[in-house]
Amino acid sequence: MLILLVLFILFPAVIFFLVSNTINAIIVSYCLAVLLFIFIRRSNRKEIVLLDTTVINDDRIIDFINSNVYQQFLLPRFVIREIENKIDGLKDKHLEENLEKIKQNKKVKVLYRNYYKIKSSDFKIVKLAKSLNAKIVTVNFSLNKMSVLEGVKVIDLNDMYERLKPTILPGHKITIFLVKEGRDKNQAIGFLDDGTTVVAENGKNFVGKRVNLKITSMLHSSDNKMLFGKIPNEDILEGKL
């Protein structure tokens, strides 16, 4: 309200009395006021992010919402309805709990807008995103591609977390819990949080313990990554294990 008062009353009055006492001056000042108002509204507008059905069952979405990267999340009612149908059919308690957590989050608002003539929820959310100039957060590959073709910006949760994953290179030290013996002599196996297999070359005697490991090499395959390392001799000698 204060912005409107300044732009459309005080600003034209100042132009009229201090610059030029003419009608043209008032017209120009009102035009400038409109442009300034539009600029201020756009600069203060928060980016809107729409939640699709696939992220509701992904535990990472709660952390993403709370990360303060974006401030305004919308959960369409048609997405909720589709999730509720899945819960009823599959009796999925985890999905139900996630949905409730998201609905109760203060940064998430339920949007009661539907496109009844459109059957697919993917087509609905793309149309909704275009109308609101919003982004869509998803882990659905097909929805991602369709959104891009329609000119809608997408936040792919999988891609984002993959890029944020810390890179571990030979020479780095990590702490790992060794869960079992390896195939070769003296080896022990552990796993990172993302499922990456870690082989401790001299870890057989430390299975069931958390150890410091210095990475010596990496092995990449089409669907997996393995890290190889050794427990530093000084850790063994100093009895840190």
RAJO-V277524 format. One record per run of one state. SS is the DSSP state (@ for helix, = for strand, . for the rest). FROM is the first residue (numbers start at 0). LEN is the number of residues. If there is no record, write none. Layout:
SS:FROM:LEN ; SS:FROM:LEN
This chain:
.:0:1 ; @:1:17 ; .:18:4 ; @:22:22 ; .:44:3 ; =:47:4 ; .:51:1 ; @:52:3 ; .:55:4 ; @:59:6 ; .:65:6 ; =:71:5 ; @:76:14 ; .:90:2 ; @:92:12 ; .:104:3 ; =:107:4 ; .:111:9 ; @:120:12 ; .:132:2 ; =:134:4 ; .:138:2 ; @:140:9 ; .:149:4 ; =:153:3 ; @:156:8 ; .:164:8 ; =:172:9 ; .:181:6 ; =:187:4 ; .:191:5 ; =:196:4 ; .:200:3 ; @:203:3 ; .:206:3 ; =:209:11 ; .:220:4 ; =:224:6 ; .:230:2 ; @:232:5 ; .:237:4
